[in-house]
Amino acid sequence: MKERHALSRLACGLAAALTATLVPLGAGLTGTAAASPCGNVGNNSSFGSLDLSFLGQHGSPMGPQKAAPAFDNGTSKVMSWVTGPRSLNKTYTRFGISGTDLGVAWDNGRGQTLLAFGDTFGNCRAGGQWRSNTVLRSSDRNPADGLRLDGSGFAGEKIGALRFHGLEQTIVPTSGISIGGKQYMNVMSVRYWGAPGHWDTNYSGIAVSGDNGRSWRTVPSTFRVNAGVTVPIGENQPTVVANNSRFQQNAYVRGVGADAGWIFQYGTPSGRQGATYLSRFRPGDILNLDKYEYWTGRGWTRDLNAMPNAPVVRPPGSEMSVAYSPYLRKYVMLHTIRGVVLRTASRPQGPWSRPRSIVPAGTAEIYGPMMLPNSPALTGAGPELYYNGSRWKDYNVLLMRTRLKPHW
C-alpha cells in the first residue's frame, strides 16, 4: 500500500509537471537543432519515429566529415579530429562511429580519461546506427600530438531514451566525475529540439557506473524535472521544483584551498540562452539532492525553493566545463557564446571575469568545449589547455588547444 501511494504521488507530480510544460512546447519554433550527420539531411526531427533508414540514401556511409579546419590565431589552435573516419582514432572502423559530439571528459580516478559523447551515428547506409550516447576511454597522457583512444569494438548506447518526438528524443551527457572508485555522469533528457541553440528538456539526472563506464544505472531520486512548478512527491522520487529548471545542463569541479572538501555543480537551463547557477555538495552526498547547498549571492542555502535569482554568470551561456588551473591559480570556465569563451575566478562562486573569446564564431565553428583533465594547465605543468570542441558541419569532435596567459 505504501509503495502504491508513492507511485501515485509520483504519477500525479509528473503529470502536473508535463501538463505545465508540454502545452507551450514548439510554439513558434521552426527548424531543428537535432543532429543529422548522415549527410545533414534537412529537418531531422523524425528521429523520434525510430526510422532512420532514409539516411542511407544520402552521401557516404561514413558521414559528412571532411579534413579538420585550419585554425590557429596564436593563442588557440585546432589540433586534430578526435572522432570520425578521418580522425587518427579511425572511430568508424574501430567503434562504429561516423559522427558524434561533445566528448565530456573526466579522470576516472586512476589516471584514465573517460569521454562521454552525445547522439552518435555509424553506417549511414545501415539506418544510421543511432545511439543516444556512448562512452570511450583514453590512457593518453600527452595530447600534444593528438588524443588517442583506447580499445576497439562497437561502441554501444549506455543510457536508453524513449526516442519519441515531443516526449523524449534523446538522453545526452553534460558532465562527469569520479568519486570513491565510481563514475557519476550527469545527463539531460531532451524532449524537443527547436531552432539552433534552443531545446527543451524533461529533466536532468545522474547515472552511476561501478565498472569504469561500461554499464550505467540512472538514479531517479536525482532527476530534476524541468517543469517550472513545485509539486511535492515524496522520498526517493524525482524532484519537481520550479528552480530545477536552472540545473538542466551541469558541470562539476572539485574545490581547492578554502573550498576543499566540496564539489561544485554549475547549472544552466535548456538551450544556450540561460544564466549559470551554482550548487555544492560533499562527495558522499552526490546522490542526495537534499544535502546540496545553493549559492544565493551572499551565502548558501539548502532550500532550492528559496533560491533567489542569483546567477554566478549572467546569460547567455551553456555547454560548459569548469576546472581549477594551478597554472593560473584560478578556476577556469569554458562555454559556448557565439563561439568559445573563457572566464576565470578565484572562488567557485566568483566573481567571474568577463568572457574572453578564444575561438571566435565563424572561424572553426566550435561548440561544447569540454576540458581534458590531463592538460598541462590543469596539472600545473604549463599553460596549454586542451579541450574537445564539437563541429556541427562535420558532426564530430575536434581536439583544441589554448595557451593560457598569466594575466587571465
N, C-alpha and C positions, 0 to 999 in steps of 0.2 A: 504493500500500500504506500509506504514511504517513497519507494522508487517511482511509483506511478504518479504521485503528486509532484515529485521533482521533474519528471519528464513533462508533465502537464504545464508546469510553470515555465520550463524551457521553451516548449512549443508556443505558448502564449506570448512570451517575450520576443522570440524570434519573429513571430507573425506580426507583432506590433512594429518591430524594427523594420521588417521588409515592407510593410504597408506604408511606413513613413518615408521610405526611400525609393521604392520601385515606381511610384506614380510619376515623379518628375524625370525619371531616367530617360536620357536620349532626347529630351525636348530641345528642339532647335539645333541638335548636333548633326553635322554631316561629315562624311569621310570616316576614316578609322585609323587608330594607332596600332592595330594588330599587325603582327609580323606576317609577311608573305614572302619568304626567302626563295621559294622555288620559282624565280622569275619575277617576283614582286608584282603579282597579277592583281591589279585593281583593288577594289574594296573586298578584303578577305574576311569580313565579319562572319562568313559562313563557317568559320572554324567550329562554331558551336554545333553544327549539324553532324560532326564526326566524319563527314565525307570529304576527304582531301584528294580523291582520285583525279580530279580535274587538273591538279598541279602537274601531273606527269605529261600533260600535253604541251608544256611550255619549257623551252630552254634546255640547258644541260641537266643531267641527273644530279650533278654536284652543285647546283645553285648558281647565284649570280656573282660570286666572289671574283674580284679582279686583283691586280697587283696592289700591294699596300700603298696608300697615298704617300707622296713625298712631302713631308712637313718637318722643318727644323728652323725655328726662329732664334736660335742661340740659347734659349732657355728651356724650351720644350721640344721634344722630338718624337716622331713616330719611329719605333724601333722595328717591329715586325708583326706579322699576324700570329696570334696565339691559337686560333681555331680556324677551321675551314680547310678545303682541299689544297689551297695554296700555302698553308702555314707550314712551318718547319716540323710541326707535330703531325701533319697529314691526318687530321682528325676524321676525314671522310672514310679512309681505308682502315684506320685503327679503331675508331669508336663509332662509326656510322653517323658522323656529324658533318653535314654540309653547311649548316648555318645555325647560329645561336647568339645570345648576347649576355651582357653583364659580367660574369666571372667574379662574383662576390668572393673575396679571398680572406682566409684567416689561418693562423697557425694552429695545428691540431694538438698542440701541447708537447709534441715530440720533434719539432723542427720541420715537419712536413706541412706544406700548404695545401689546404682544401679549397676547391674552387666550385662554387655553385652557379649554374647557368640558368637562364630563363628559357622561354619557349625554344625548343631545339628540333631541328629537322635533319633528315638523312637523304635517302634516294628520292629525288623529285619525280622519278618515273615509277615509283612504287608507292604512290599515295602520300609521299612526303615524310612518312615515318615520324610523325609529330609526337613529341614528348613535351609536357608542360614544363619540365625542369629536369636537370640531371646534375651529377656531382663528379668531378675528376680530381686528380691529385698531382702534386709536383714535389719532388725532392730537390729541385734545382735551387741552390743557394746563391747563385750568381746570375741574375737575369740580364747582365750587361750584353750577352751575346744571344739573347732571346730566352723566353721562358719555356722550358721543356717539361712536358707532361709525362707521367709515369704510366706504365702498363699498356694494355690493349684489350679489345673486346667491346661488343656493342654496349654503349652507354645507355642504360635503361632509365625510365622515369622513376623518380624517388617518391614523389607525393602526387597521387592521382587527383584529378579535378573532374567535375561533372561534365565539362565541355559542352555546355548548353547555353546558347546565346541569350543574354538577359538574366541568367541565373548565376552561372559560374562558367566563364570561358577558360580560365587557366589559373594555376597557382604558381606564383613567381617568387623566388628567394630575394630578400633585400639585404640581409646581413647574417653573419655567423660568428660564433665564439666558442672556444673550448674551455670547459670548466670541469675540474676533477676527473679527467680522462674521458668525459663525454662531450659530444658535439651538439651545439644548440644552433638552430637555424631559424631566423625569423622570416616568415613568408607572408605574402598578401594574396588573398583570393580575389581575382578580378572578375567583376560582374559584367562590365561593359567597357569596351574600347571605343572612345569617342574620337574627336578630331585630334590631330597630332598634339601631344602634350597633355591631353585630357583623358582620364579614365576614372571609373568608379569601382570601388572595392566593396565586397561583402564584409570582410574582416581581415585583420592581421592576426598572426598567431605564431606559436613556437613549435617546432618539430625537434625531436631528440634522437640521436644516434649513439649507440654504445659500441659500434663496430667500425669506427673510423669513416662514417659516412656511407657505408654500403647499404644500410637499411635505415628507415626513419619511421617514427610514430609521432603523430600530432597529438598535442595535449589540449583538449577543448577548453579547459579552465583558463588557458592563456589567450583565448580568442578575444579580440577587441572588436565587437560588432560595430560596423560603421553605419549608424542609424540616425544620429543627430537627436536622439531622445534617450531618456534614462528609464529603464524598466528593471525592477528587482526580480531576480530569477531564483537564486539560491546558490548554495555551496557547490564547488567543483563543476560549475557550468560557465558557458561563455558570458562575458560581462557586457551588458547593454547600458552604456553610459555615454551621454552626449559627447563628452570630451575625448572619448576613444577615437573620434574622427581625426584627432591630431597625431595619432600614432599608428598610421596605416602603412607607412614605409619607415624603416628604422635602421639605425646604425649603432654599433656597440663600440665602446672604448673603455679600457681599464684606467682608473685614476692613478696618479703618481703624486709623490710629495704629500701635501696636506689632504689630498683626495685619495690616497692609497687605501685599499680595502673596499672600495666601491667600484661597481661597474655602472657606467653611464649609458643611457639609451636615448639617442636623439630621434625624434619622430616628426614626420610631416604628413599632411593629408594626402588623399589620392591626387594623382596628376603632378604637374610641375609648377603650380601657382601658389602653393601654400607657404606659411611660415614654418619655422623649426622650433619645436618644443623639447624640453629636457626632463628626463626622469633618472633615478638612480636606484640601485638595489645592492644588497650584499650577494656575493657569488652563490651562496647556498639557497638564495631566495629567487632565483631566476624564474622558476615556475609558479611562484606565489605572488600574484599581482597585488594582493592585499598588503604586502610588505614594501611595495615600490613607493618612493617618495618623488614629488613633483616640484620643479622649480617655480616659484611664484613671482620672481623678480626681486624679492627681498630675502627669501628663505625657502624652506622645504615644507611640504605638507603631504600627508598620505591620503588626503581626501581629494580624489580625482574630480568629484562633483564640484568642489570648491576652488578648483584650479582656475585662476584668473587668466585673462588673455595676456600672457606674459611670455612671448616667444624670446628665445635667445638669439635668433636670427630672423629678421623681417623677410617677408616674401619678396620675390619668388625663390623657390629652390626645392630640389628633391634629388633622388637617386644619389645619395651621398655616402661617403665613407669618412671616418674620423679616426685619427691615430695620434699618439704622442711622439714627437720628434726630439730625441736627445740632442740632435744637431742644432736645432733652433731653441731648445728648451721651452717649447710651446706645443700646444695641441694644434693639429693641422686638420682642416676640413676641406674636402673636395666635393663639389656638387655641380649640377647642371643648371646653368642660366645662359641660354643662347651661347652655348659653348661650355667649356670647363673653367670654373673659377676656384680660387684657393683663398681660404681665410685662416687666420691664426688667432690664438687666445692663450693667455697664461693659466686660466682656470677653465674647467669644462663649461661653466655657466657664462663664460665671457667676462668682460665684453669682447666680442669677436670683431676682428678687423673688417674693413670694407672689402668687398670681393675684388680679388686681383685676377684678371683674365690671364690664364696660362695657355689655353688653347682656344683662340677666338672662333666664334661662329663663322661658318662659311669657308673654313680652311680644311681641316681634316674631318669636320662634321662629326665630332665625338660626343657621346653622352654616357652617363652612368659610370663615372670614374671610380674604380674600386682599387684602393691601395694594396700593394703586396707587402706582407708583414716582414719579409727579409730585405726590404730596401735599405741601403746604407743610411739614408736619412732617418729611418725608424729604428736602426740598431746602434746608431752612434758612430758608424764607420765613415760617413761622408755626407755630401749634400744631395746625392742622387736619390730621387723619389721615383719609384717605378709603380705603375698602376695599369690596370686593364681599362680600356676605353672601347665602347661599342660603336660601330659604324653602321647606320641604318641601310645605306645604299647597298652594301655588300652583305649585310646582316651577319656579321662576325665580329670577333673581339681582337683588338689590337693591343700590343704591349707599348706603353707610352713611358717616356722619361722626362722628368722636370728637375733641373738643378736648382735647389733652393738657395736663396740669398740670405746671408746672416741678418740683414736688417728687416726681413719679413717677420 
